[in-house]
Amino acid sequence: MVDIYVARSSDVKVNGKTIEGLQSIELKVVRPQTSIGQIGTNERIAVEDGLLTVTGKLKVISTCPALDELLTKPMEEAQFQLVVTLKRGDKTYVLAFDECYLEDKTLELAANGVAVSTYTFTATRMRKGE
């Protein structure tokens, strides 16, 4: 049976602090592959892994002061850890993103709406947390 996690029970933390007003999180993990072809045929005989890349977006109502502060720091001080805790009843699934850096921030304000900030980040690795 598939576990369906509930947004209102889950949380996302940056360096241990919960992101207030989080509307959504998008994650993308890409593992590029290079096909190794057999000489004299058009068939693949092996696959070589490329660089695993982890990127994501955090959408927050208005702004997130903790992330805004990281945007203004020099790169050597701007690294952070992101921990996503997904919950459904008594079931918990934790994803940890290590050595994260913010790439950019956009702010959108639509008529009759509220401001939404989108923070784009990269991570060195994604792992199942404790």
C-alpha positions as CSV (number, residue, x, y, z in Angstrom):
1,M,0.0,0.0,0.0
2,V,1.2,3.5,-0.8
3,D,1.9,6.0,2.0
4,I,0.1,9.3,1.4
5,Y,1.7,12.0,3.4
6,V,-0.3,15.1,4.5
7,A,1.1,18.6,4.0
8,R,-0.5,20.1,7.1
9,S,1.3,17.5,9.3
10,S,4.6,17.7,7.6
11,D,7.3,20.4,8.0
12,V,10.5,21.7,6.3
13,K,13.4,23.0,8.3
14,V,16.4,25.1,7.3
15,N,19.3,24.7,9.8
16,G,16.8,23.3,12.3
17,K,14.3,26.2,12.0
18,T,10.8,25.5,10.6
19,I,10.0,27.5,7.5
20,E,6.8,29.4,8.4
21,G,4.3,30.0,5.6
22,L,5.7,27.2,3.4
23,Q,3.2,26.6,0.5
24,S,5.1,24.0,-1.5
25,I,8.4,22.3,-2.1
26,E,9.6,20.9,-5.4
27,L,12.5,18.6,-5.7
28,K,14.4,17.3,-8.8
29,V,17.1,14.7,-8.7
30,V,18.8,14.0,-12.0
31,R,21.2,11.1,-12.6
32,P,22.5,11.5,-16.2
33,Q,23.6,8.5,-18.1
34,T,26.0,7.9,-21.0
35,S,25.4,4.9,-23.1
36,I,28.5,2.9,-24.1
37,G,28.1,1.4,-27.5
38,Q,29.5,-1.8,-28.8
39,I,31.9,-1.3,-31.7
40,G,30.4,-2.4,-35.0
41,T,26.8,-2.4,-33.8
42,N,24.2,0.1,-32.8
43,E,23.6,-1.6,-29.4
44,R,24.5,-0.4,-26.0
45,I,26.7,-2.6,-23.9
46,A,27.0,-0.5,-20.8
47,V,25.8,2.6,-19.0
48,E,28.0,5.1,-17.2
49,D,26.6,7.3,-14.5
50,G,27.1,11.0,-14.6
51,L,27.1,13.7,-11.9
52,L,24.0,13.4,-9.6
53,T,22.4,16.8,-9.3
54,V,19.8,17.8,-6.7
55,T,17.8,21.0,-7.1
56,G,14.6,22.3,-5.6
57,K,12.2,25.2,-5.0
58,L,10.6,26.4,-1.8
59,K,7.5,28.6,-2.1
60,V,6.7,30.7,0.9
61,I,4.0,33.2,1.7
62,S,5.6,36.6,1.8
63,T,9.2,35.9,2.7
64,C,11.4,33.6,4.8
65,P,13.9,35.7,6.9
66,A,16.3,32.8,7.5
67,L,16.6,32.2,3.7
68,D,16.8,35.9,2.9
69,E,19.7,36.2,5.3
70,L,21.5,33.3,3.6
71,L,21.2,35.1,0.2
72,T,23.2,38.1,1.5
73,K,26.1,36.0,3.0
74,P,29.3,35.2,1.2
75,M,29.3,31.7,-0.3
76,E,31.5,30.2,2.3
77,E,29.0,31.2,5.0
78,A,25.8,30.5,3.0
79,Q,25.7,26.7,3.2
80,F,22.7,25.2,4.9
81,Q,20.9,21.9,5.6
82,L,17.3,21.3,4.6
83,V,15.3,18.6,6.3
84,V,11.9,17.6,5.1
85,T,9.7,15.6,7.5
86,L,6.7,14.0,5.8
87,K,4.0,12.7,8.1
88,R,0.8,10.6,8.0
89,G,-0.6,9.5,11.2
90,D,2.2,7.7,13.0
91,K,4.2,7.2,9.9
92,T,7.2,9.6,9.3
93,Y,9.5,9.8,6.3
94,V,12.5,12.2,6.6
95,L,14.6,13.5,3.7
96,A,17.8,15.4,4.4
97,F,19.5,17.7,1.9
98,D,23.2,18.4,2.7
99,E,25.4,21.2,1.6
100,C,22.6,23.3,0.2
101,Y,23.1,26.8,-1.4
102,L,20.5,29.2,-2.6
103,E,20.7,30.1,-6.3
104,D,18.0,32.8,-6.4
105,K,14.8,34.2,-5.1
106,T,11.8,35.6,-6.9
107,L,8.8,37.4,-5.5
108,E,5.3,37.4,-7.0
109,L,2.4,39.5,-6.0
110,A,-0.8,39.0,-7.9
111,A,-3.9,41.2,-7.8
112,N,-6.2,40.1,-5.0
113,G,-3.5,37.8,-3.7
114,V,-0.6,37.6,-1.3
115,A,3.1,37.9,-1.9
116,V,4.8,34.5,-2.6
117,S,8.6,34.1,-2.5
118,T,10.2,31.3,-4.5
119,Y,13.7,30.2,-3.3
120,T,15.7,28.0,-5.7
121,F,18.4,25.8,-4.1
122,T,20.9,23.2,-5.0
123,A,22.2,20.4,-2.7
124,T,25.2,18.1,-2.8
125,R,23.2,15.1,-1.8
126,M,19.8,13.9,-0.7
127,R,19.5,11.1,1.8
128,K,16.9,9.4,3.9
129,G,17.3,11.1,7.3
130,E,16.9,9.8,10.8
